[in-house]
């Protein structure tokens, strides 16, 4: 299967973080940062789809990685991430690269993969294609920190989650060209690739789920 087209977030890059705060408050930020302390010291970390890079200072504060590859398809987002990090320190173990999982080099491997609100942008088949590519660069027993939207099992919450999710897909389909129209079944996809959930936590009344998944040997 050919690699899925990368969404174009250049248009909304300047307002993306503000838009997320209007809709979700701090829930998205808290979810993405919750398990960063689980990253092993001295590990190599792949951050796919890091957006404006707000997560980088949190990652470096809560863990001590030897290397972080910040891989983001939007050049405008990458520039914002670089500026954010440069304002904090002149030297950090972060490499910025414009691209997708297809721009990983043949020799690159990682102890940790982080996918913050990125796999939901694609169809289930496309998400699986991306996950298979990431699985090939994650070392045995490596950790996958996955944060994304989740439809709660509670009827009291699903009634507002489903229309909100529908609206989000329509909005980002129009402004960024995402191909996804509904949430992939991440539990099924990860399980099929041999991953087990080690930790998870829910935010925004169950609408956002942060997970630590471990790759089998």
C-alpha positions as CSV (number, residue, x, y, z in Angstrom):
1,X,0.0,0.0,0.0
2,X,1.3,3.5,-0.9
3,X,1.9,5.9,1.9
4,X,-1.1,8.2,2.7
5,X,-0.9,11.9,1.8
6,X,0.2,14.2,4.5
7,X,-2.4,16.7,5.7
8,X,-1.6,20.3,5.1
9,X,-1.6,22.3,8.4
10,X,0.4,25.3,7.1
11,X,-2.8,27.4,6.8
12,X,-3.9,27.0,10.4
13,X,-0.4,26.7,12.0
14,X,-0.6,30.2,13.6
15,X,-3.9,29.5,15.3
16,X,-3.8,25.7,15.8
17,X,-2.8,25.8,19.5
18,X,-5.3,28.6,20.3
19,X,-8.1,26.7,18.6
20,X,-7.4,23.6,20.6
21,X,-7.5,25.5,23.8
22,X,-10.8,27.0,22.9
23,X,-12.4,23.6,22.4
24,X,-10.6,21.5,25.0
25,X,-8.9,23.9,27.4
26,X,-5.7,22.3,28.7
27,X,-6.9,18.7,28.2
28,X,-4.9,18.0,25.1
29,X,-1.8,19.4,26.6
30,X,-2.2,17.5,29.9
31,X,-2.9,14.2,28.0
32,X,0.2,14.5,25.8
33,X,2.5,15.4,28.7
34,X,1.1,12.8,31.2
35,X,3.4,9.9,30.4
36,X,6.5,11.7,29.2
37,X,8.3,10.8,32.4
38,X,8.1,7.2,31.3
39,X,10.7,7.8,28.6
40,X,13.9,6.0,29.6
41,X,16.9,8.1,30.2
42,X,19.4,8.1,27.3
43,X,16.8,6.8,24.8
44,X,16.2,7.8,21.2
45,X,12.8,9.3,20.7
46,X,10.8,9.8,17.6
47,X,8.1,12.4,17.8
48,X,5.8,12.2,14.8
49,X,3.4,15.1,14.1
50,X,4.6,17.3,16.9
51,X,2.8,20.3,15.5
52,X,4.0,23.7,16.9
53,X,6.4,21.9,19.3
54,X,4.8,23.0,22.6
55,X,5.5,19.4,23.8
56,X,9.3,19.7,23.4
57,X,10.0,21.7,26.5
58,X,7.8,19.3,28.5
59,X,9.5,16.3,27.0
60,X,13.0,17.6,27.8
61,X,11.9,18.7,31.3
62,X,10.3,15.3,32.3
63,X,12.9,13.0,30.6
64,X,16.5,12.9,29.6
65,X,16.6,11.5,26.0
66,X,19.9,11.2,24.1
67,X,18.1,12.2,20.9
68,X,14.7,13.5,19.8
69,X,13.7,13.4,16.1
70,X,10.9,15.9,15.6
71,X,9.3,14.8,12.4
72,X,6.5,17.0,11.1
73,X,5.0,17.4,7.6
74,X,4.2,21.1,7.9
75,X,7.2,23.4,7.3
76,X,5.4,26.2,9.1
77,X,4.8,24.1,12.2
78,X,8.5,23.0,12.2
79,X,9.6,26.6,12.1
80,X,7.4,27.4,15.1
81,X,8.7,24.4,17.0
82,X,12.3,25.5,16.3
83,X,11.6,29.0,17.5
84,X,10.0,27.7,20.6
85,X,12.9,25.6,21.6
86,X,15.6,28.1,20.6
87,X,14.0,30.6,23.0
88,X,14.7,28.3,25.9
89,X,18.2,27.0,25.2
90,X,20.9,27.2,22.5
91,X,21.7,23.4,22.7
92,X,19.1,20.6,22.9
93,X,19.3,17.0,21.6
94,X,16.5,17.7,19.1
95,X,16.7,17.2,15.3
96,X,14.0,18.9,13.3
97,X,12.9,17.3,10.0
98,X,10.1,18.3,7.6
99,X,8.4,15.1,6.5
100,X,6.5,12.0,7.4
101,X,7.3,8.5,8.5
102,X,8.4,7.9,4.9
103,X,11.3,10.3,5.5
104,X,12.9,8.2,8.2
105,X,16.4,7.0,7.2
106,X,17.0,3.2,6.7
107,X,19.4,3.0,9.7
108,X,17.3,4.9,12.2
109,X,15.8,3.1,15.2
110,X,14.2,4.4,18.4
111,X,13.5,3.4,21.9
112,X,10.3,5.5,22.1
113,X,7.7,6.5,19.5
114,X,5.3,9.4,20.3
115,X,2.1,10.0,18.2
116,X,0.1,12.9,19.6
117,X,-3.2,13.3,17.8
118,X,-1.8,12.3,14.5
119,X,-3.1,8.8,13.6
120,X,-6.7,9.9,13.8
121,X,-6.2,12.1,10.7
122,X,-6.2,9.1,8.4
123,X,-8.5,6.3,7.4
124,X,-8.1,3.0,9.3
125,X,-6.1,1.4,6.4
126,X,-3.8,4.5,6.2
127,X,-3.3,4.6,9.9
128,X,-2.3,0.9,9.9
129,X,0.2,1.6,7.1
130,X,1.7,4.4,9.2
131,X,1.8,2.2,12.3
132,X,3.5,-0.6,10.5
133,X,6.2,1.8,9.3
134,X,6.7,3.1,12.8
135,X,6.7,-0.4,14.2
136,X,9.7,-1.2,12.0
137,X,11.8,1.5,13.6
138,X,10.8,0.9,17.2
139,X,13.2,-1.4,19.0
140,X,12.0,-4.6,20.7
141,X,10.4,-3.9,24.0
142,X,10.2,-0.2,23.0
143,X,7.5,2.1,24.2
144,X,4.8,3.8,22.1
145,X,3.3,6.9,23.7
146,X,-0.1,7.3,21.9
147,X,-2.5,10.1,22.6
148,X,-5.7,10.6,20.6
149,X,-9.4,11.0,20.7
150,X,-11.6,8.2,22.1
151,X,-15.3,7.6,22.2
152,X,-16.3,7.0,25.8
153,X,-18.4,3.9,26.7
154,X,-20.7,6.1,28.8
155,X,-23.9,7.1,27.0
156,X,-23.9,10.3,29.1
157,X,-20.7,11.3,27.3
158,X,-21.1,9.8,23.8
159,X,-24.1,12.0,23.0
160,X,-21.8,15.1,22.7
161,X,-18.6,13.3,21.7
162,X,-19.9,11.9,18.5
163,X,-21.2,15.1,16.9
164,X,-18.1,17.0,18.1
165,X,-15.9,14.4,16.5
166,X,-18.0,14.6,13.3
167,X,-17.6,18.4,13.2
168,X,-13.8,18.1,13.8
169,X,-13.4,15.7,10.9
170,X,-15.5,18.0,8.6
171,X,-13.5,21.1,9.6
172,X,-10.0,19.6,9.2
173,X,-11.1,17.9,6.0
174,X,-12.0,21.3,4.6
175,X,-9.0,23.3,5.8
176,X,-6.2,20.7,6.0
177,X,-7.3,17.9,3.6
178,X,-7.2,15.1,6.1
179,X,-8.5,11.8,4.7
180,X,-9.9,10.4,7.9
181,X,-13.7,10.6,8.5
182,X,-14.0,8.5,11.7
183,X,-11.7,7.3,14.5
184,X,-9.7,4.1,13.6
185,X,-10.1,1.3,16.1
186,X,-6.7,1.9,17.7
187,X,-7.1,-1.0,20.2
188,X,-7.5,-3.4,17.4
189,X,-4.7,-2.0,15.3
190,X,-2.2,-1.9,18.2
191,X,-3.1,-5.4,19.3
192,X,-2.7,-6.7,15.8
193,X,0.8,-5.4,15.7
194,X,1.7,-7.1,19.0
195,X,1.5,-4.2,21.4
196,X,0.1,-4.3,25.0
197,X,-1.2,-1.4,26.9
198,X,0.9,-0.8,30.0
199,X,-0.7,2.4,31.3
200,X,-3.5,4.7,30.2
201,X,-5.4,7.7,31.4
202,X,-8.5,9.5,30.2
203,X,-9.1,13.3,29.9
204,X,-12.0,15.5,28.9
205,X,-14.7,13.1,30.2
206,X,-13.2,10.1,28.4
207,X,-12.9,11.9,25.0
208,X,-9.1,11.9,25.1
209,X,-7.0,8.9,26.0
210,X,-3.2,8.8,26.7
211,X,-1.5,5.4,26.5
212,X,1.8,3.8,27.0
213,X,2.0,0.7,24.9
214,X,4.9,-1.8,24.8
215,X,6.2,-3.7,21.8
216,X,6.7,-7.4,22.3
217,X,10.1,-9.0,21.8
